[in-house]
Amino acid sequence: MSNKFRTGTLALAISMALGTVSANAAEDSTSKVEKDVERIAVVGTRSAPRSVADSPVPIDIVGGDELGKNASSDMLDMLQGAIPSLNVRQQPISDAASFIRPVNLRGLSSDSTLVLLNGKRRHRASVIAFQGGGVNDGAQGPDISVIPSVAIKQVEVLRDGAAAQYGSDAIAGVLNFVLKDSADGGSMSVKAGEYYEGDGGLLVVDGNIGMPFTDDGFANLSFQYKTAEATSRSVQRPDAQGLIDAGNTAVASPAMVWGNPDIEDDITLFGNVGLDLGNDNEFYMFGNYSDRTATGGYYYRNPQNRGGVFTGVNPAILAMDPLAYDGIDNPLLVGDSTGNMSGNCPIIDASQANVLNDPAYISGIQNNDDCWTFNELMPGGYTPQFTGVINDVSLTMGTRGDIQEGFLEDAYYDISGSVGRNKSTYTLVNTVNPSLGALNASQPNNAFEAGSYIQLEKSFNADLVKGIDVGLDDMMNFATGFEWRQESFEIISGEQASWEQGPLADQGFSVGSHGFAGFSPESQGINSRQSIAVYVDVEAYLTEDFLLGAAVRYEDFSSFGNTTNYKLTAQYQITDELALRGSHSTGFRAPTVGQANVVNTQTSLVNGELIQSATYPPTHVVSAQLGGVELEPEESQSFAMGAVYQSGDFFMTVDAYSIEVTDRVAQTDKIFITQADVDALQGQYPSPELLLGGSVTFFANDFDTQTTGVDVVMNYGMDLMQGDTKFSLAYNYNSTEVEDAGLFTSDFKIRRLEEGIPEHRGTLTMAQTWESVSMFVRANYFGEWFATHADEPDVNSSYGWSETAGASFTLDAEVSYYVNESWILSVGANNILDTKAQELQKDVVPGDGQGAYGVVSGVYYESGPFDYSGGFYYVKATYNF
């Protein structure tokens, strides 16, 4: 395919497909102009291509080459290093959210940022972040981690509310991933590295190839294969060590591992195809297939105090007479297999150093077939392992081009259809269904298949753009379009042993595979909704220097009704070097089908104790008893004002913003079931007494937020040290205040929302290029933040696990040597100085063992703004052809 076709078609596509800015300032030479055209953005406006300086809204463009200069192979970490207003958290023990991490733009939840691929809406992940660190509690955004840098030409980041242009989710902004579209050439690379601690070994093999697709098209294909070993930043728990000291040789050391998950066989394939149909028309197709397996750990189950397994949850529902405890506060939970309590099972004090040595245990339980405790099956306790198999596929096909005749002559059209599917399948290993008692011994490898979530989305888009002469110096750009979308969320039940209520359930033993209960047939099913949308977008230069734009979008959902949103943008060129810009918009985020219908049972840590925590739909009978109602969409108002200054090789933008979001949808804090709730649920819910002692969460519109901030971006190029030098400075100030918090939002959660992400974040990068060597150094600054453990429910908890962590600096660097025109050898490191993350408080009172350090078995707070695993180094070899 010729360059003429590729450049011309791309420019036409941009005119249609949402917007347009160049990554660099305008250049005089023809070669530079062509380079700029290849890097125009497709977000922000629907008019003809413009430079960044002429855009009425702030846009960052991150090239694919820049993304690759990172120790991590995860796209989230790559973007965080390039975009200061974007934050990503590590989540070591957080169910499936450990495998698909949430991302935050401008301090809002991950599902408040719209993600596009080649300008088309990307489907959501099936994973819901049930432990989202406050800001992401219950968030369900797309899985960005499946996108490999080798497939990306550039990433365009619109830092402005854009729901009036693109629909739901674009409250914080838009991320658009543009796939490579070259018809020739390619690359192969191998990268290997590990953390300074000697773990977390990473291997990435990737490649890209561009090929002609007939004489008038291209087919650009990319692949990535990755493995990443788990990390451990763990210490032995004091309680586990105490058992070892008392002679329990079955306890592992460490009893649980706190660190990043293990990733195996992470395979991703991306394809991007274009074909010239003649007469300025084009066929296009792109999509992906991705599959990976990830395994992470859970909390340690102590064999002498884990309620519902080894010890009682509630004495009132134990098999033995609670009056016979004789003052024992922590009795071992003993099952009586006779069914009529005739086994004469003894009462064992679990607070002693080692119950395995107790003569009453040996004679009355271990040698008594009628009595059962889990100490017989797992004498050292156990730590469940959680494995998720994540499969992601998508396909978009369409045609676009010029209309040649009729009243729409010279108009540009784009018609496309998309389908995307994300499936997550869960398996628990080294765990039990306590209610099954001794029957657990028949579970191979103590493993349970817990079931699957499936997110499926389909869409059809028809868009039209035409320039209209209204008597101005330039044509007014008029755009309109239609969108139909269907979204479904499916739950597939797990194997029977993972969810069934076994024979010991009525004796106080917990029900379901421990750590993550399997999905029961009652929760299985498909829920879906449809929506249609129409929009109108106009933009024109009222004078040579004054650009004004407006957009309005109407959207109707089958679940909650309709919404109408608008956006106004303006830019005024004061001088050749200085321009002012601003925008105002309303927006919305529709609650996802998953948030409205998900069912989940997991284990949570509350005040140092592990409890069963169930999530139900907000309209479920249990949720309704606790105050749940049907979800409504979030609504937002955004205001932004900024300035652009450009002089020679110096470029600077400053943008201030304010985002008000009302009726935010989030997972509630844990609500504990009382006896009154159990009584009210009799006849409405099977065996409600089994909920007693546990907690319930659901999704609710429960609070409003006001977010304000400032983005500063500066770039400067110069000749230095006999080479080309570029300096880049990016800074973000972002502050969130929670307003009108409801019944389900605690003071602790409010503090996490307001302070859990640093208010100040900045990066300073120096990139240097010589004839055969290039290098870059990036300094990252993170302001102070509120450090917590993921499940801590109360900032005033006696465990005192929270604190304000101070500011931190990290340093990244890479050096590349160009052996010849084909080979490049690189070496680099993230956090090259091995800056330590904030350490957990070890004890509330020195030596009492009651701090997070002793309970979670970790050294660092997991909620920090950078990787707690420490410095990471890597080597990379690239072959270009």
Helices and strands as residue ranges (DSSP letters): H 3-16, H 30-37, G 52-54, E 59-63, H 64-68, H 75-82, E 86-88, G 95-98, E 103-105, G 110-112, E 113-117, E 120-121, G 144-146, G 149-151, E 152-158, H 163-166, E 173-179, E 186-195, E 202-212, E 217-228, H 238-245, E 262-278, E 281-297, G 315-317, G 322-325, E 335-336, G 355-357, H 359-361, I 362-366, E 371-372, E 385-402, E 412-429, G 434-442, G 444-446, E 448-468, E 476-493, G 496-498, G 505-507, E 516-517, E 525-541, E 546-557, E 561-573, E 578-589, H 593-597, E 600-606, E 609-615, H 621-625, E 634-647, E 650-667, E 671-672, H 675-681, G 688-691, E 695-697, E 699-720, E 723-739, H 747-755, E 760-769, E 773-782, E 785-787, E 803-805, E 808-818, E 823-830, H 852-855, E 872-880
